[in-house]
């Protein structure tokens, strides 16, 4: 037995779920993705999204509407007579008419332990907040932002120095597994949903919002605690990349800090405590494990230090660095 689906997604994060549903034998009547965007060195070539490209390789019809405000788009969707729509990182708001069109509605894969971290950046904000666990939750969509009842979930630990990029890739695979399992339950009539208010009361997880990461947040403030600095560095890696100014040849060079851990240490905030990129913070210190110079590639701290000397006493992040 299989379900007749529409799949709605855009970035690489959603690709494993599309592939898993196809491999599970479900009939994917149409894939919806955001329209091709300009890309390439000069930004001139229109490039389809990762989900769009994957759908074409699978031989599935692709639609790329700008939205569902037009009656023609809504009617075309309803005419598919779907059992279900699966939504993973689509990036477009769905009106109630679309949400209600499939027989079993729309299921969304969300990368947090709801109701904690609703919103655009749940993976990054969970790391930044120091959460020890996160997970993928499969919820039935409604008009509120990530407020729908949850039918299935899979949890995972967050590593001490795991970056958002690494967790993103693990969560993409976890989403695929969770969605396939949820659809198995749906087919068997065993997919039961729990209201998020009840979940909050049962788990003690209060609702909170994971706002989109802004580049203006990315500069490192070493006057914060070592734990906060390390979490921010790991949460903002690889994008947008937490950064600081490092003095090089009498001027300041912006260097991205891509992985860190909090360690014991005592000194003035922003001062190097040794020649291995251990930097004092407001309390404690951070050991920088990975970094990236402007125009360069990500590398281990030891390799980075072959091109930039940061002896003990060097001040990072100083305005005149």
DOZATI-269367 format. One record per residue (C-alpha): residue number from 1; residue in one letter; x, y, z. Coordinates in nm, 2 decimals, m for minus. Each point is the difference from the previous one (the first is absolute). Layout:
BEGIN
kolgu_tiba_east_north_up
NUM_A_X_Y_Z .
...
END
This chain:
BEGIN
kolgu_tiba_east_north_up
1_X_0.00_0.00_0.00 .
2_X_0.12_0.35_m0.07 .
3_X_m0.12_0.35_0.04 .
4_X_m0.05_0.26_m0.27 .
5_X_0.20_0.30_0.10 .
6_X_0.12_0.35_m0.09 .
7_X_0.34_0.08_0.13 .
8_X_0.08_0.37_0.08 .
9_X_0.36_0.10_0.07 .
10_X_0.28_0.21_m0.13 .
11_X_0.36_m0.03_0.16 .
12_X_0.24_m0.30_0.03 .
13_X_m0.14_m0.07_0.34 .
14_X_m0.32_m0.13_m0.15 .
15_X_0.16_m0.22_m0.27 .
16_X_0.05_m0.31_0.22 .
17_X_m0.37_0.00_0.10 .
18_X_m0.11_0.02_m0.37 .
19_X_0.23_m0.28_m0.09 .
20_X_m0.11_m0.22_0.29 .
21_X_m0.37_0.05_m0.08 .
22_X_0.07_m0.09_m0.36 .
23_X_0.20_m0.31_0.10 .
24_X_m0.28_m0.11_0.24 .
25_X_m0.23_m0.03_m0.29 .
26_X_m0.23_0.29_0.05 .
27_X_m0.16_0.16_m0.31 .
28_X_0.14_0.35_m0.01 .
29_X_m0.24_0.17_m0.24 .
30_X_0.18_0.34_0.00 .
31_X_0.29_0.17_0.17 .
32_X_m0.04_0.37_0.09 .
33_X_0.32_0.21_0.05 .
34_X_0.09_0.36_m0.01 .
35_X_0.07_0.15_m0.34 .
36_X_0.36_m0.02_m0.15 .
37_X_0.22_0.27_0.13 .
38_X_0.29_0.19_m0.16 .
39_X_0.33_m0.16_0.10 .
40_X_0.35_m0.05_m0.13 .
41_X_0.31_0.22_0.01 .
42_X_m0.19_0.29_m0.16 .
43_X_m0.34_m0.08_0.13 .
44_X_m0.15_m0.03_m0.34 .
45_X_m0.09_m0.36_m0.05 .
46_X_m0.34_m0.12_0.13 .
47_X_0.07_m0.30_0.22 .
48_X_m0.27_m0.24_0.12 .
49_X_m0.02_m0.08_0.37 .
50_X_0.16_m0.33_0.14 .
51_X_m0.35_m0.14_0.04 .
52_X_m0.09_0.10_m0.36 .
53_X_0.31_m0.17_m0.14 .
54_X_m0.06_m0.32_0.21 .
55_X_m0.36_m0.02_m0.12 .
56_X_0.11_0.02_m0.36 .
57_X_0.25_m0.28_0.05 .
58_X_m0.28_m0.21_0.15 .
59_X_m0.23_0.08_m0.29 .
60_X_m0.26_0.18_0.20 .
61_X_m0.19_0.30_m0.12 .
62_X_0.11_0.33_0.15 .
63_X_m0.20_0.32_0.06 .
64_X_0.17_0.33_0.11 .
65_X_m0.28_0.25_0.08 .
66_X_0.08_0.33_0.16 .
67_X_m0.28_m0.07_0.24 .
68_X_m0.36_m0.13_0.03 .
69_X_m0.18_0.33_m0.02 .
70_X_m0.14_m0.08_m0.34 .
71_X_m0.31_m0.22_m0.04 .
72_X_0.17_m0.19_m0.29 .
73_X_0.28_m0.12_0.23 .
74_X_m0.24_m0.10_0.28 .
75_X_m0.23_m0.18_m0.25 .
76_X_0.30_m0.18_m0.16 .
77_X_0.11_m0.12_0.34 .
78_X_m0.35_m0.12_0.10 .
79_X_m0.04_m0.18_m0.33 .
80_X_0.28_m0.24_0.10 .
81_X_m0.24_m0.16_0.24 .
82_X_0.28_m0.08_0.25 .
83_X_0.01_m0.22_0.30 .
84_X_0.25_0.23_0.16 .
85_X_0.25_0.29_m0.06 .
86_X_0.35_m0.02_0.16 .
87_X_0.17_0.33_0.07 .
88_X_0.37_0.03_0.10 .
89_X_0.16_0.34_m0.01 .
90_X_m0.21_0.13_m0.29 .
91_X_0.03_0.36_0.08 .
92_X_m0.35_0.12_m0.11 .
93_X_m0.31_0.05_0.21 .
94_X_m0.28_m0.23_m0.07 .
95_X_m0.36_0.13_0.02 .
96_X_m0.27_m0.20_0.18 .
97_X_m0.15_m0.11_m0.33 .
98_X_0.33_m0.18_m0.09 .
99_X_0.04_m0.14_0.35 .
100_X_m0.34_m0.15_m0.01 .
101_X_0.00_m0.13_m0.36 .
102_X_0.17_m0.35_0.06 .
103_X_m0.21_m0.26_0.17 .
104_X_0.24_m0.02_0.29 .
105_X_0.12_0.36_m0.01 .
106_X_0.36_0.11_m0.01 .
107_X_0.28_m0.14_0.21 .
108_X_0.31_0.21_0.08 .
109_X_0.34_m0.11_0.11 .
110_X_0.14_0.25_0.26 .
111_X_0.35_m0.02_0.15 .
112_X_m0.05_0.06_0.37 .
113_X_m0.17_m0.15_0.30 .
114_X_m0.32_0.20_m0.02 .
115_X_m0.14_0.22_0.13 .
116_X_0.36_0.11_0.06 .
117_X_0.16_0.18_m0.29 .
118_X_m0.29_0.07_m0.23 .
119_X_0.11_0.21_m0.30 .
120_X_0.28_0.04_m0.26 .
121_X_0.32_m0.11_0.18 .
122_X_m0.07_m0.27_0.25 .
123_X_0.33_m0.19_m0.06 .
124_X_0.22_0.30_0.06 .
125_X_m0.20_0.14_0.29 .
126_X_0.00_m0.34_0.18 .
127_X_0.38_m0.01_m0.02 .
128_X_0.03_0.36_0.10 .
129_X_m0.22_m0.05_0.31 .
130_X_0.20_m0.30_0.11 .
131_X_m0.27_m0.26_m0.05 .
132_X_0.13_m0.35_0.05 .
133_X_m0.27_m0.17_m0.22 .
134_X_m0.20_0.09_m0.30 .
135_X_m0.21_m0.20_m0.25 .
136_X_m0.22_m0.02_m0.30 .
137_X_m0.38_0.04_0.06 .
138_X_m0.26_m0.09_m0.26 .
139_X_m0.30_0.23_0.06 .
140_X_m0.33_0.06_m0.17 .
141_X_0.01_0.35_m0.15 .
142_X_m0.24_0.28_0.09 .
143_X_0.01_0.37_m0.06 .
144_X_0.21_0.09_0.30 .
145_X_0.38_m0.01_m0.02 .
146_X_0.11_m0.35_0.10 .
147_X_m0.29_m0.03_0.24 .
148_X_m0.17_m0.32_m0.13 .
149_X_m0.04_m0.32_0.19 .
150_X_0.28_m0.25_m0.01 .
151_X_m0.04_m0.36_m0.12 .
152_X_0.35_m0.14_0.00 .
153_X_0.35_0.09_0.12 .
154_X_0.36_m0.12_0.01 .
155_X_0.25_0.15_0.24 .
156_X_0.38_0.04_m0.01 .
157_X_0.28_0.12_0.21 .
158_X_0.19_0.32_m0.09 .
159_X_0.37_m0.05_0.02 .
160_X_0.22_0.23_0.22 .
161_X_0.17_0.16_m0.30 .
162_X_m0.25_m0.09_m0.27 .
163_X_m0.06_0.28_m0.24 .
164_X_m0.33_0.10_m0.16 .
165_X_0.12_m0.12_m0.33 .
166_X_0.07_m0.35_0.14 .
167_X_m0.32_m0.02_0.19 .
168_X_m0.19_0.13_m0.31 .
169_X_0.13_m0.29_m0.20 .
170_X_m0.09_m0.26_0.27 .
171_X_m0.34_0.16_0.04 .
172_X_m0.07_m0.02_m0.37 .
173_X_0.04_m0.38_0.02 .
174_X_m0.19_m0.02_0.32 .
175_X_m0.29_0.19_m0.16 .
176_X_m0.01_m0.25_m0.29 .
177_X_m0.02_m0.29_0.25 .
178_X_m0.26_0.17_0.22 .
179_X_m0.22_0.08_m0.30 .
180_X_0.01_m0.35_m0.14 .
181_X_m0.09_m0.14_0.34 .
182_X_m0.28_0.25_0.04 .
183_X_m0.15_m0.10_m0.33 .
184_X_0.02_m0.36_0.09 .
185_X_m0.20_0.08_0.31 .
186_X_m0.25_0.20_m0.20 .
187_X_m0.06_m0.29_m0.25 .
188_X_m0.05_m0.23_0.30 .
189_X_m0.24_0.24_0.17 .
190_X_0.23_0.05_0.29 .
191_X_0.12_0.36_m0.04 .
192_X_m0.13_0.17_0.31 .
193_X_0.06_0.37_0.06 .
194_X_0.07_0.19_0.32 .
195_X_m0.08_0.37_0.04 .
196_X_0.31_0.21_0.07 .
197_X_m0.15_0.16_0.31 .
198_X_m0.03_m0.35_0.15 .
199_X_0.35_m0.08_m0.11 .
200_X_0.13_0.31_0.17 .
201_X_m0.17_m0.09_0.32 .
202_X_0.12_m0.36_m0.02 .
203_X_0.36_0.07_m0.09 .
204_X_0.06_0.34_0.16 .
205_X_0.11_0.14_m0.34 .
206_X_m0.14_0.35_m0.02 .
207_X_m0.07_0.14_m0.34 .
208_X_0.27_0.23_m0.14 .
209_X_0.09_0.15_m0.34 .
210_X_0.31_m0.08_m0.20 .
211_X_0.05_0.33_m0.19 .
212_X_0.19_0.00_m0.32 .
213_X_0.38_0.03_0.03 .
214_X_0.11_0.35_m0.10 .
215_X_0.36_0.09_m0.11 .
216_X_m0.01_0.29_0.25 .
217_X_0.01_m0.25_0.28 .
218_X_0.32_m0.17_m0.12 .
219_X_0.28_0.20_0.17 .
220_X_0.14_m0.18_0.30 .
221_X_m0.02_0.18_0.34 .
222_X_0.26_m0.15_0.22 .
223_X_m0.13_0.18_0.31 .
224_X_m0.28_m0.26_0.00 .
225_X_0.05_m0.33_0.19 .
226_X_0.21_m0.26_m0.17 .
227_X_m0.30_m0.23_m0.03 .
228_X_m0.20_0.27_m0.18 .
229_X_0.29_0.08_m0.23 .
230_X_0.06_m0.36_m0.09 .
231_X_m0.36_m0.07_m0.06 .
232_X_m0.04_0.30_m0.23 .
233_X_0.31_m0.10_m0.20 .
234_X_m0.14_m0.35_m0.05 .
235_X_m0.35_0.12_m0.07 .
236_X_0.11_0.24_m0.27 .
237_X_0.22_m0.25_m0.18 .
238_X_0.02_m0.01_m0.30 .
239_X_m0.24_0.29_m0.06 .
240_X_0.03_0.28_0.05 .
241_X_0.31_m0.08_0.20 .
242_X_0.08_0.16_0.33 .
243_X_0.30_0.23_m0.04 .
244_X_0.25_0.21_0.17 .
245_X_0.28_0.24_m0.09 .
246_X_0.35_m0.14_0.02 .
247_X_0.31_0.23_m0.02 .
248_X_0.20_m0.09_m0.31 .
249_X_0.29_0.22_m0.12 .
250_X_m0.12_0.30_0.19 .
251_X_m0.35_m0.01_m0.12 .
252_X_m0.32_m0.20_0.09 .
253_X_m0.10_m0.30_m0.20 .
254_X_m0.35_m0.15_0.04 .
255_X_0.03_m0.37_0.08 .
256_X_m0.30_m0.24_0.03 .
257_X_0.00_m0.22_0.30 .
258_X_m0.17_m0.32_m0.10 .
259_X_0.03_m0.24_0.30 .
260_X_0.08_0.06_0.36 .
261_X_m0.04_m0.15_0.35 .
262_X_0.00_0.16_0.34 .
263_X_0.30_m0.07_0.22 .
264_X_0.15_0.12_0.32 .
265_X_0.20_0.32_m0.02 .
266_X_0.04_0.34_0.16 .
267_X_0.09_0.33_m0.16 .
268_X_m0.12_0.32_m0.16 .
269_X_m0.29_m0.07_m0.24 .
270_X_0.13_m0.03_m0.36 .
271_X_0.36_m0.06_0.10 .
272_X_0.18_m0.32_m0.13 .
273_X_0.11_m0.21_0.29 .
274_X_0.25_m0.20_m0.20 .
275_X_0.11_m0.04_m0.36 .
276_X_m0.26_m0.27_m0.08 .
277_X_m0.31_0.23_m0.03 .
278_X_m0.13_m0.03_0.36 .
279_X_m0.17_0.33_0.05 .
280_X_m0.11_0.14_0.34 .
281_X_m0.37_0.09_0.04 .
282_X_m0.21_0.18_0.26 .
283_X_0.02_m0.32_0.20 .
284_X_0.21_m0.29_m0.11 .
285_X_0.16_m0.03_m0.34 .
286_X_m0.07_m0.15_m0.34 .
287_X_0.22_m0.23_m0.20 .
288_X_m0.04_0.07_m0.37 .
289_X_0.01_m0.33_m0.19 .
290_X_m0.08_0.11_m0.36 .
291_X_0.01_0.33_m0.18 .
292_X_0.01_0.16_m0.34 .
293_X_0.19_0.30_m0.14 .
294_X_m0.16_0.24_m0.24 .
295_X_m0.01_m0.16_m0.35 .
296_X_0.15_m0.33_0.14 .
297_X_m0.14_m0.34_0.09 .
298_X_m0.11_m0.13_0.34 .
299_X_0.29_m0.16_0.18 .
300_X_0.11_m0.13_0.34 .
301_X_0.14_0.26_0.24 .
302_X_0.35_m0.14_m0.03 .
303_X_m0.01_0.05_m0.38 .
304_X_m0.15_0.35_0.04 .
305_X_0.29_0.09_0.23 .
306_X_0.25_m0.08_m0.26 .
307_X_m0.11_0.31_m0.19 .
308_X_m0.09_0.22_0.30 .
309_X_0.21_0.02_0.31 .
310_X_m0.21_0.06_0.31 .
311_X_0.24_m0.01_0.29 .
312_X_m0.11_0.02_0.36 .
313_X_m0.11_0.36_0.08 .
314_X_m0.14_0.07_m0.34 .
315_X_m0.33_0.19_0.02 .
316_X_m0.28_m0.13_m0.22 .
317_X_m0.30_0.21_m0.09 .
318_X_0.15_0.33_0.09 .
319_X_m0.14_0.29_m0.21 .
320_X_0.35_0.10_m0.11 .
321_X_0.11_m0.36_m0.06 .
END
